[in-house]
């Protein structure tokens, strides 16, 4: 019985690591034009379970017209849902101010059962976040 339980735990851990490797990588979105209003999002999910995020905006009539915001922390994936967290002690300073706690996103990819020629771009689709501009963002894999 102990052997069976040990094997089950090892197999489930390998499955979780394989899913994390599938999701790890760089994701980005660029909306607008550089000469007027521009919004850029870049998210890097590292295979060690950490992430870095950069948001850049240029709004011609904004005050100030240009803004950069950063965030970092840890991420985990289960059933194609990515959960983000930021440690208030380690992940925040003058540069890294975005709080990704309570942020969740779905990893969207083509189903292995889909045998059609349909092209599905791998992306991360945020559906929950305490950061107002992140609530419905789709970041495409680079």
C-alpha positions in Angstrom: 0.0 0.0 0.0 2.8 2.4 0.8 4.5 1.6 -2.5 1.3 2.4 -4.4 0.8 5.7 -2.6 4.5 6.7 -3.2 4.1 5.9 -6.9 0.9 7.9 -7.1 2.5 11.0 -5.5 5.6 10.8 -7.8 3.4 10.5 -10.9 1.2 13.5 -9.8 4.3 15.6 -9.1 5.8 14.8 -12.6 2.5 15.8 -14.1 2.5 19.2 -12.3 6.1 19.9 -13.4 5.4 19.0 -17.0 2.4 21.3 -17.0 4.6 24.2 -15.6 7.2 23.6 -18.3 4.5 23.8 -21.0 3.3 27.2 -19.6 6.7 28.8 -18.9 7.9 31.4 -21.4 7.5 35.0 -22.6 4.1 36.6 -23.3 3.3 40.0 -24.6 0.6 42.3 -26.0 0.9 45.7 -27.7 -2.2 47.8 -28.3 -2.2 51.2 -30.1 0.3 53.2 -32.1 3.6 54.7 -30.9 2.7 58.1 -32.2 -0.6 58.4 -30.2 -1.8 56.0 -27.5 0.3 52.9 -26.8 -0.1 50.2 -24.2 2.4 47.4 -23.9 2.3 44.4 -21.5 5.2 41.9 -21.1 5.1 38.8 -18.8 7.9 36.3 -18.3 7.0 33.1 -16.5 10.3 31.4 -15.5 10.5 27.7 -15.1 11.5 28.0 -11.5 8.0 29.4 -10.6 8.8 33.1 -10.6 7.5 35.8 -12.9 8.4 39.3 -14.0 5.8 41.8 -15.4 6.3 45.1 -17.2 3.5 47.5 -18.2 4.3 50.5 -20.4 1.9 53.1 -21.5 2.2 56.2 -23.6 -0.9 58.4 -23.6 -0.5 61.6 -25.6 -2.8 63.6 -23.5 -1.9 61.9 -20.2 -0.3 63.4 -17.2 2.4 62.2 -17.3 2.2 61.0 -20.9 4.4 58.0 -20.2 4.2 55.4 -17.4 6.0 52.2 -16.5 4.8 49.7 -13.9 6.5 46.5 -12.8 5.5 43.4 -10.8 7.1 40.2 -9.8 6.4 37.2 -7.6 5.6 33.5 -7.9 3.2 31.5 -10.1 1.7 28.1 -10.1 -0.4 26.2 -12.6 -3.1 23.6 -12.0 -5.7 22.5 -14.6 -4.5 25.2 -17.0 -5.3 27.9 -14.4 -2.3 30.0 -13.4 -2.4 31.6 -9.9 -0.1 34.5 -9.2 1.2 35.6 -5.8 3.5 38.4 -4.6 5.2 38.4 -1.2 4.9 41.8 0.5 8.3 41.5 2.1 10.3 40.2 -0.9 8.6 41.3 -4.1 7.8 44.9 -3.5 10.2 47.9 -3.6 10.4 51.3 -5.4 10.3 49.7 -8.8 8.1 46.6 -8.3 4.8 48.1 -7.1 2.1 46.0 -8.8 0.3 43.5 -6.5 -0.5 40.3 -8.3 -2.0 38.6 -5.3 -5.5 37.2 -6.1 -4.7 37.3 -9.9 -5.6 34.3 -12.0 -5.3 33.5 -15.6 -6.1 30.7 -18.0 -3.5 29.1 -20.2 -5.2 28.7 -23.6 -3.8 26.3 -26.2 -5.2 24.0 -28.9 -6.7 20.9 -27.4 -4.7 17.7 -28.2 -8.1 16.2 -29.1 -8.7 18.9 -31.8 -7.8 17.2 -35.1 -8.8 20.2 -37.3 -6.4 22.6 -39.0 -7.5 25.5 -36.8 -4.6 27.6 -35.5 -4.9 28.5 -31.8 -2.2 30.9 -30.6 -1.0 30.0 -27.2 -1.9 32.8 -24.7 -2.6 33.6 -21.1 -6.0 35.1 -20.5 -6.4 36.9 -17.2 -9.9 36.6 -15.7 -9.3 37.7 -12.1 -7.0 40.4 -10.7 -6.8 43.2 -8.2 -5.0 45.2 -10.9 -7.8 47.0 -12.8 -6.1 46.9 -16.3 -5.2 43.2 -16.0 -8.7 41.8 -15.5 -9.4 40.9 -19.2 -6.0 41.0 -20.8 -4.9 38.3 -23.3 -1.1 38.0 -23.6 0.2 36.0 -26.6 3.2 33.7 -26.4 6.3 35.1 -28.1 
